[in-house]
Amino acid sequence: METGDSTFARRQIGKQLRYLRETSGVSVDVVKKALGVSTQTIWRMETGQPTKIGRLHIKELCRLYGAPESTTLVLLELLEGASRKSWWHAYGDAVPRHFDLYLGLESAASKLVTHQPSLLPGLVQTEEYRRAVIWTANPGMTTLEVERRVELATRRQSRLNDADFEVEILLNEAALRHQVGGASVMANQLRHLAGMSDLPCLAVRVLPLAKCQIGLEVGRFNILEFPESRTPWLTEPPIVYLEGYATAQYLERPSEVDLYKSAAVAIRKASLDVSASKDMINEIVEELRV
């Protein structure tokens, strides 16, 4: 069984343990006494936060909840994955706290649909473009801190080499015309984007300015979908990620996810097809004359 990265594995463990506790009718107080831990530790465990919960704790919880042996074995295997550090943990403070979970979800996803009304998404940014975005948003950041974030973004882009990862980028035309870092940086970024649009796993569609109203109303969002698992309860339902300037929000309710899926359908319908989108990108490069 593929357990994925530590962040995603912790999330799966926590969701299942909470489900087992709630369906068994065992109270939090009983769990606290059985494990000798605090309410805070139980909350952290069930929400996928780092804890010192080990194999003996998992076995005791499964016994307490009356879980079948097969579930216990899967949880113990997930625990092994949760003990391994994800690659981005090496970047420490370069990863905002709210972005750690997103990186874990993205690493496990089989499909990503992202809508960007003003900036290009990190998965297709050049180092120069990314550097300019970071400096603009964080003028007081040191050069070392900026370069660590640029390196993180570059490392993240290796996900596009995965044949099992499908990405659709829905871009407002304005995102192509904002000269982030100046005309030269932007021209190089757009050439890079045009080249990447040939990747078999990547589809880039541009929403013309004349039709951008729906995109502006919805704002930027990411929809993540996940592969089916042979163990049904390990299959993660779709999630919508909404990122703000300093915080982020994760939507998991089917009704909320469906709203964003419908928005993506409407934006896709109003956008240029992949071929015409690439033509527009190249035309804007010519307009920049650099």
C-alpha positions as CSV (number, residue, x, y, z in Angstrom):
1,M,0.0,0.0,0.0
2,E,1.3,3.5,-0.9
3,T,1.1,5.6,2.2
4,G,2.3,8.9,0.6
5,D,4.1,11.6,2.5
6,S,4.0,12.1,6.3
7,T,1.5,15.0,6.2
8,F,-1.0,13.0,4.1
9,A,-0.5,9.8,6.2
10,R,-1.2,11.6,9.4
11,R,-4.3,13.1,7.9
12,Q,-5.6,9.6,6.9
13,I,-4.8,8.2,10.4
14,G,-6.5,11.0,12.2
15,K,-9.7,10.9,10.0
16,Q,-10.1,7.1,10.5
17,L,-9.4,7.2,14.3
18,R,-12.0,10.0,14.7
19,Y,-14.5,7.9,12.6
20,L,-13.8,4.8,14.7
21,R,-14.2,6.7,18.0
22,E,-17.5,8.4,17.0
23,T,-19.0,5.2,15.6
24,S,-18.0,3.1,18.6
25,G,-19.5,5.6,21.0
26,V,-16.3,5.8,23.1
27,S,-16.0,9.2,24.7
28,V,-12.9,11.4,24.6
29,D,-12.6,11.1,28.4
30,V,-12.3,7.3,28.1
31,V,-9.6,7.7,25.4
32,K,-7.7,10.1,27.6
33,K,-7.6,7.7,30.5
34,A,-6.7,4.7,28.3
35,L,-3.8,6.4,26.6
36,G,-2.8,8.7,29.5
37,V,-2.9,11.8,27.2
38,S,-4.6,15.2,27.1
39,T,-7.6,16.3,25.2
40,Q,-5.3,18.5,23.1
41,T,-3.3,15.4,22.1
42,I,-6.4,13.6,21.0
43,W,-7.5,16.6,18.9
44,R,-4.1,16.9,17.3
45,M,-4.0,13.2,16.5
46,E,-7.5,13.2,15.0
47,T,-6.8,16.3,12.9
48,G,-3.5,15.0,11.5
49,Q,-1.2,17.2,13.5
50,P,2.3,15.9,14.6
51,T,2.1,14.0,17.9
52,K,4.1,11.3,19.7
53,I,1.4,8.7,19.2
54,G,3.1,5.4,18.4
55,R,2.3,1.8,17.5
56,L,1.1,0.8,21.0
57,H,-1.3,3.7,21.1
58,I,-2.8,2.8,17.7
59,K,-3.2,-0.8,18.8
60,E,-4.9,0.2,22.1
61,L,-7.2,2.6,20.3
62,C,-8.2,0.0,17.8
63,R,-8.9,-2.5,20.6
64,L,-10.9,0.2,22.5
65,Y,-13.0,1.0,19.4
66,G,-13.5,-2.6,18.4
67,A,-11.8,-2.1,15.0
68,P,-11.2,-5.1,12.8
69,E,-7.6,-6.4,12.6
70,S,-7.4,-5.4,8.9
71,T,-8.1,-1.7,9.9
72,T,-5.5,-1.9,12.6
73,L,-2.8,-3.2,10.2
74,V,-3.6,-0.5,7.7
75,L,-3.3,2.2,10.4
76,L,0.0,0.8,11.5
77,E,1.3,0.8,8.0
78,L,0.2,4.4,7.6
79,L,2.0,5.2,10.9
80,E,5.3,4.1,9.3
81,G,4.6,6.7,6.5
82,A,3.8,9.3,9.0
83,S,7.2,8.9,10.7
84,R,9.1,9.8,7.5
85,K,9.7,13.4,6.8
86,S,8.3,14.9,3.6
87,W,10.9,16.5,1.3
88,W,9.6,20.0,1.9
89,H,10.3,19.8,5.7
90,A,14.0,20.4,4.8
91,Y,13.0,23.9,3.9
92,G,11.7,24.7,7.4
93,D,10.4,28.3,7.6
94,A,10.2,28.6,3.8
95,V,7.0,26.7,4.0
96,P,4.1,28.8,5.6
97,R,2.3,26.8,8.2
98,H,-1.0,26.7,6.2
99,F,0.9,25.5,3.1
100,D,2.3,22.3,4.7
101,L,-1.0,20.5,4.4
102,Y,-1.5,21.7,0.9
103,L,1.9,20.3,-0.2
104,G,0.9,16.9,1.3
105,L,-2.4,16.9,-0.5
106,E,-0.9,17.9,-3.8
107,S,1.8,15.2,-3.5
108,A,-1.0,12.6,-3.2
109,A,-3.4,14.0,-5.7
110,S,-4.1,12.5,-9.1
111,K,-5.7,15.7,-10.5
112,L,-5.4,19.4,-9.9
113,V,-7.6,22.1,-11.4
114,T,-6.4,25.6,-10.6
115,H,-8.0,28.9,-11.4
116,Q,-5.7,32.0,-11.3
117,P,-7.2,35.4,-12.1
118,S,-4.0,37.6,-11.6
119,L,-0.9,35.5,-11.2
120,L,0.5,32.3,-12.7
121,P,0.5,29.3,-10.4
122,G,3.6,28.2,-8.7
123,L,3.8,24.9,-10.6
124,V,4.7,26.8,-13.8
125,Q,6.6,29.8,-12.5
126,T,10.2,30.5,-13.6
127,E,12.7,31.3,-10.9
128,E,12.8,35.0,-11.9
129,Y,9.0,35.3,-11.9
130,R,8.7,33.6,-8.5
131,R,11.5,35.8,-7.1
132,A,9.7,38.9,-8.2
133,V,6.4,37.7,-6.7
134,I,8.0,37.0,-3.3
135,W,9.9,40.3,-3.2
136,T,6.7,42.2,-4.0
137,A,4.7,40.5,-1.3
138,N,7.5,40.4,1.3
139,P,9.8,43.5,0.8
140,G,11.5,42.9,4.1
141,M,12.5,39.3,3.5
142,T,16.2,38.5,3.3
143,T,17.8,37.3,0.1
144,L,18.5,33.9,1.8
145,E,14.8,33.6,2.7
146,V,13.7,34.5,-0.8
147,E,16.1,32.0,-2.4
148,R,14.8,29.2,-0.1
149,R,11.3,29.9,-1.2
150,V,12.3,29.9,-4.9
151,E,14.2,26.6,-4.4
152,L,11.1,25.2,-2.7
153,A,8.9,26.2,-5.7
154,T,11.3,24.7,-8.2
155,R,11.5,21.4,-6.3
156,R,7.7,21.3,-6.2
157,Q,7.5,21.5,-10.0
158,S,9.0,18.0,-10.3
159,R,5.4,16.8,-9.6
160,L,4.7,17.6,-13.3
161,N,7.0,14.7,-14.3
162,D,4.5,12.3,-12.8
163,A,2.5,10.6,-15.5
164,D,-0.3,9.9,-13.0
165,F,-0.8,13.6,-12.2
166,E,-3.2,15.6,-14.4
167,V,-3.1,19.4,-14.1
168,E,-5.5,21.9,-15.7
169,I,-4.7,25.6,-15.4
170,L,-7.5,28.1,-16.0
171,L,-5.9,31.6,-16.4
172,N,-7.5,35.0,-16.7
173,E,-5.8,36.8,-19.6
174,A,-4.9,39.5,-17.1
175,A,-2.5,37.1,-15.4
176,L,-0.6,36.9,-18.7
177,R,-0.5,40.7,-19.1
178,H,0.6,41.7,-15.6
179,Q,4.3,42.4,-16.1
180,V,5.6,40.8,-12.9
181,G,9.3,41.6,-12.6
182,G,9.3,43.7,-15.8
183,A,8.8,43.0,-19.5
184,S,11.9,40.8,-19.8
185,V,11.0,38.6,-16.8
186,M,7.4,38.3,-18.0
187,A,8.4,37.4,-21.6
188,N,10.7,34.6,-20.4
189,Q,7.9,33.4,-18.1
190,L,5.4,33.3,-20.9
191,R,7.8,31.4,-23.2
192,H,8.3,28.9,-20.4
193,L,4.5,28.6,-20.0
194,A,4.0,28.1,-23.7
195,G,6.6,25.3,-23.7
196,M,5.2,23.6,-20.6
197,S,1.7,23.6,-22.2
198,D,3.0,20.8,-24.5
199,L,3.4,18.4,-21.5
200,P,0.9,15.6,-21.8
201,C,-0.2,16.0,-18.2
202,L,-0.8,19.8,-18.4
203,A,-3.6,21.7,-20.0
204,V,-3.5,25.5,-20.0
205,R,-6.7,27.4,-20.9
206,V,-7.0,31.2,-21.0
207,L,-10.1,33.1,-20.2
208,P,-10.2,36.3,-22.4
209,L,-10.6,39.6,-20.7
210,A,-13.9,40.1,-22.5
211,K,-15.3,37.0,-20.7
212,C,-13.5,37.3,-17.4
213,Q,-16.5,38.3,-15.2
214,I,-17.1,34.8,-13.8
215,G,-13.5,34.3,-13.0
216,L,-13.3,37.6,-11.1
217,E,-16.4,36.7,-9.1
218,V,-15.1,33.3,-8.0
219,G,-11.4,34.3,-7.3
220,R,-8.5,31.9,-7.2
221,F,-9.0,28.3,-6.2
222,N,-7.5,24.8,-6.4
223,I,-9.5,21.6,-6.7
224,L,-7.6,18.5,-5.8
225,E,-8.9,15.0,-6.6
226,F,-7.3,11.8,-5.4
227,P,-6.9,8.2,-6.7
228,E,-9.1,5.4,-5.5
229,S,-7.5,3.1,-3.0
230,R,-8.0,-0.6,-2.7
231,T,-8.9,0.2,0.9
232,P,-12.1,2.2,0.5
233,W,-11.8,4.4,3.6
234,L,-8.3,5.5,2.4
235,T,-9.8,7.1,-0.7
236,E,-9.7,10.9,-0.1
237,P,-12.7,12.9,-1.4
238,P,-12.1,16.0,-3.5
239,I,-10.9,19.1,-1.6
240,V,-10.9,22.8,-2.5
241,Y,-8.0,24.9,-1.4
242,L,-8.5,28.7,-1.1
243,E,-5.3,30.7,-0.4
244,G,-5.3,34.2,0.9
245,Y,-2.4,36.6,1.6
246,A,-1.6,35.1,5.0
247,T,-4.0,32.3,5.6
248,A,-5.7,29.5,3.7
249,Q,-9.0,27.6,3.8
250,Y,-9.8,24.0,3.0
251,L,-13.3,23.1,1.8
252,E,-14.4,19.4,2.1
253,R,-18.2,19.5,2.2
254,P,-19.5,18.0,-1.0
255,S,-21.9,21.0,-1.5
256,E,-19.0,23.4,-1.3
257,V,-16.7,21.4,-3.5
258,D,-19.5,21.0,-6.1
259,L,-19.9,24.8,-6.2
260,Y,-16.3,25.2,-7.2
261,K,-16.4,22.3,-9.7
262,S,-19.4,24.1,-11.3
263,A,-17.4,27.3,-11.4
264,A,-14.5,25.5,-13.1
265,V,-16.9,24.1,-15.7
266,A,-18.2,27.6,-16.5
267,I,-14.7,29.1,-16.7
268,R,-13.5,26.3,-18.9
269,K,-16.5,26.7,-21.2
270,A,-15.8,30.4,-21.6
271,S,-12.0,29.9,-22.1
272,L,-10.1,29.4,-25.2
273,D,-9.1,25.9,-26.1
274,V,-5.6,24.7,-25.4
275,S,-4.3,25.4,-28.9
276,A,-5.8,28.9,-29.0
277,S,-4.6,29.6,-25.5
278,K,-1.0,28.8,-26.5
279,D,-1.4,31.1,-29.5
280,M,-2.5,34.0,-27.2
281,I,0.5,33.4,-24.9
282,N,2.9,33.6,-27.8
283,E,1.2,36.7,-29.2
284,I,1.6,38.5,-25.8
285,V,5.3,37.6,-25.9
286,E,5.6,39.3,-29.3
287,E,3.8,42.3,-27.9
288,L,6.4,42.6,-25.1
289,R,9.1,43.0,-27.8
290,V,12.0,41.7,-25.7
